[in-house]
Amino acid sequence: MPCDALKRIEKSATIVLRVLVAGAMLSPLAALAADQHIHASLAGVYVTRAPKTAPTMSVSLGRDGSATVTQDPGDGSTTQFGHWQDDGRQIKVTFNAIEGEPQQAPMIFEVVHNKLHAISWNHEAWGSAEPPMMSKGSNARYLYWGTTMP
């Protein structure tokens, strides 16, 4: 009887050891496979905190690299979809091509104290105005009520 118990413990220890070794081997591989140009800390929703009549912009950066930019320079809002990457200092949003339309130039943002500041944007849409600074949203209730109520 004691030998059977000892064999079971030894077998369990062997299984645990194999799982730990497999996990240790796969973890670095997963890290290498991850996109090195997307920093998860930058992912989130950035919104303009301004009066409703002021020009606005919001940017959603997904952890998977997806991006959504909604902008309203004063003549109605438009939403574009694409993907994003960063180099540690700037975020570049490249928009998906729309069939039958020319490819839109990418937008480039700088991260300043957890806020996004556009440094390259569509000047035809914005005219001489500059897109407003956007703060990272942390409260879903604010993101809804703060952007939909007059």
C-alpha positions as CSV (number, residue, x, y, z in Angstrom):
1,M,0.0,0.0,0.0
2,P,2.7,2.6,0.8
3,C,4.4,1.8,-2.5
4,D,1.2,2.5,-4.4
5,A,0.8,5.9,-2.6
6,L,4.4,6.8,-3.3
7,K,4.0,5.9,-7.0
8,R,0.9,8.1,-7.3
9,I,2.7,11.0,-5.6
10,E,5.7,10.5,-7.9
11,K,3.4,10.4,-11.0
12,S,1.5,13.6,-9.9
13,A,4.8,15.4,-9.3
14,T,6.0,14.3,-12.8
15,I,2.8,15.7,-14.4
16,V,3.1,19.0,-12.5
17,L,6.7,19.3,-13.5
18,R,5.9,18.7,-17.2
19,V,3.1,21.3,-17.1
20,L,5.5,23.9,-15.5
21,V,8.2,23.2,-18.0
22,A,5.7,23.4,-21.0
23,G,4.4,26.7,-19.6
24,A,7.9,28.1,-19.2
25,M,8.7,27.2,-22.8
26,L,5.5,28.6,-24.3
27,S,5.5,31.9,-22.4
28,P,8.6,33.4,-24.1
29,L,7.3,32.2,-27.5
30,A,4.0,34.0,-26.9
31,A,5.9,37.1,-25.9
32,L,7.9,36.9,-29.1
33,A,4.7,36.4,-31.2
34,A,3.0,39.5,-29.7
35,D,3.0,42.7,-31.8
36,Q,5.9,44.7,-30.5
37,H,4.3,47.9,-31.9
38,I,1.3,47.9,-29.7
39,H,1.7,48.8,-26.1
40,A,-1.3,47.6,-24.1
41,S,-1.1,50.6,-21.7
42,L,-2.0,52.9,-24.5
43,A,-5.1,51.0,-25.5
44,G,-8.4,52.6,-24.5
45,V,-10.8,55.3,-25.4
46,Y,-9.7,58.9,-25.7
47,V,-12.4,61.6,-25.8
48,T,-12.6,65.4,-26.1
49,R,-13.8,67.1,-22.9
50,A,-15.3,70.3,-24.3
51,P,-18.7,71.9,-24.7
52,K,-21.1,70.1,-27.0
53,T,-20.9,72.9,-29.6
54,A,-17.1,72.7,-29.8
55,P,-15.3,70.5,-32.4
56,T,-14.7,67.1,-31.0
57,M,-12.7,63.9,-31.6
58,S,-12.6,60.5,-30.0
59,V,-10.2,57.7,-30.6
60,S,-10.6,54.1,-29.6
61,L,-7.4,52.0,-29.6
62,G,-8.1,48.3,-29.2
63,R,-5.6,45.9,-27.5
64,D,-5.8,43.9,-30.8
65,G,-4.5,46.8,-32.8
66,S,-7.9,48.0,-34.1
67,A,-8.7,51.7,-34.1
68,T,-11.8,53.8,-34.5
69,V,-11.6,57.6,-35.0
70,T,-14.8,59.7,-34.7
71,Q,-14.3,63.4,-35.5
72,D,-16.6,66.4,-35.8
73,P,-14.8,69.5,-36.8
74,G,-18.2,71.4,-36.7
75,D,-20.0,70.1,-39.8
76,G,-21.1,66.7,-38.7
77,S,-19.3,63.7,-37.4
78,T,-17.6,61.0,-39.4
79,T,-16.2,57.7,-38.2
80,Q,-13.3,55.8,-39.7
81,F,-11.9,52.4,-38.9
82,G,-8.4,51.1,-39.1
83,H,-5.5,49.9,-37.0
84,W,-2.8,51.5,-34.8
85,Q,0.7,51.0,-33.8
86,D,3.2,53.1,-31.7
87,D,6.9,53.6,-31.4
88,G,6.8,54.6,-27.8
89,R,6.4,58.3,-28.5
90,Q,3.8,58.5,-31.2
91,I,0.7,56.6,-32.2
92,K,-0.1,56.1,-35.9
93,V,-3.6,55.3,-37.0
94,T,-3.8,53.9,-40.5
95,F,-7.3,53.8,-41.9
96,N,-8.9,50.9,-43.8
97,A,-9.3,51.5,-47.5
98,I,-12.8,52.1,-48.8
99,E,-13.6,50.8,-52.2
100,G,-13.9,53.6,-54.8
101,E,-12.3,56.3,-52.6
102,P,-8.7,57.4,-52.3
103,Q,-6.8,56.1,-49.4
104,Q,-7.0,58.5,-46.5
105,A,-3.7,59.6,-45.0
106,P,-2.9,58.2,-41.5
107,M,-3.3,60.3,-38.4
108,I,-0.5,60.6,-35.9
109,F,-0.9,61.4,-32.3
110,E,1.5,62.2,-29.4
111,V,0.9,60.9,-25.9
112,V,1.1,63.7,-23.4
113,H,0.4,62.9,-19.8
114,N,-2.2,60.2,-20.6
115,K,-3.8,62.4,-23.3
116,L,-3.7,62.3,-27.1
117,H,-2.6,65.3,-29.1
118,A,-3.1,65.1,-32.9
119,I,0.1,66.2,-34.8
120,S,-1.0,65.0,-38.3
121,W,-4.7,65.0,-39.4
122,N,-7.0,65.7,-42.3
123,H,-6.6,69.4,-42.9
124,E,-9.4,69.4,-45.5
125,A,-11.9,68.3,-42.9
126,W,-10.6,70.6,-40.1
127,G,-9.7,73.6,-42.1
128,S,-7.5,76.0,-40.1
129,A,-8.7,74.5,-36.8
130,E,-6.6,72.0,-34.8
131,P,-8.2,68.9,-33.4
132,P,-8.7,69.2,-29.6
133,M,-6.6,67.3,-27.0
134,M,-8.3,64.0,-25.9
135,S,-8.2,62.6,-22.4
136,K,-8.2,58.8,-21.7
137,G,-11.6,57.8,-20.5
138,S,-11.7,55.8,-17.4
139,N,-15.4,55.9,-16.6
140,A,-17.9,54.3,-19.0
141,R,-20.8,56.3,-17.6
142,Y,-18.9,59.5,-18.3
143,L,-18.0,58.4,-21.8
144,Y,-21.7,57.9,-22.6
145,W,-23.3,60.8,-20.7
146,G,-20.5,63.2,-21.2
147,T,-20.6,62.8,-25.0
148,T,-24.4,62.4,-25.6
149,M,-26.1,65.0,-23.4
150,P,-26.4,68.6,-24.5
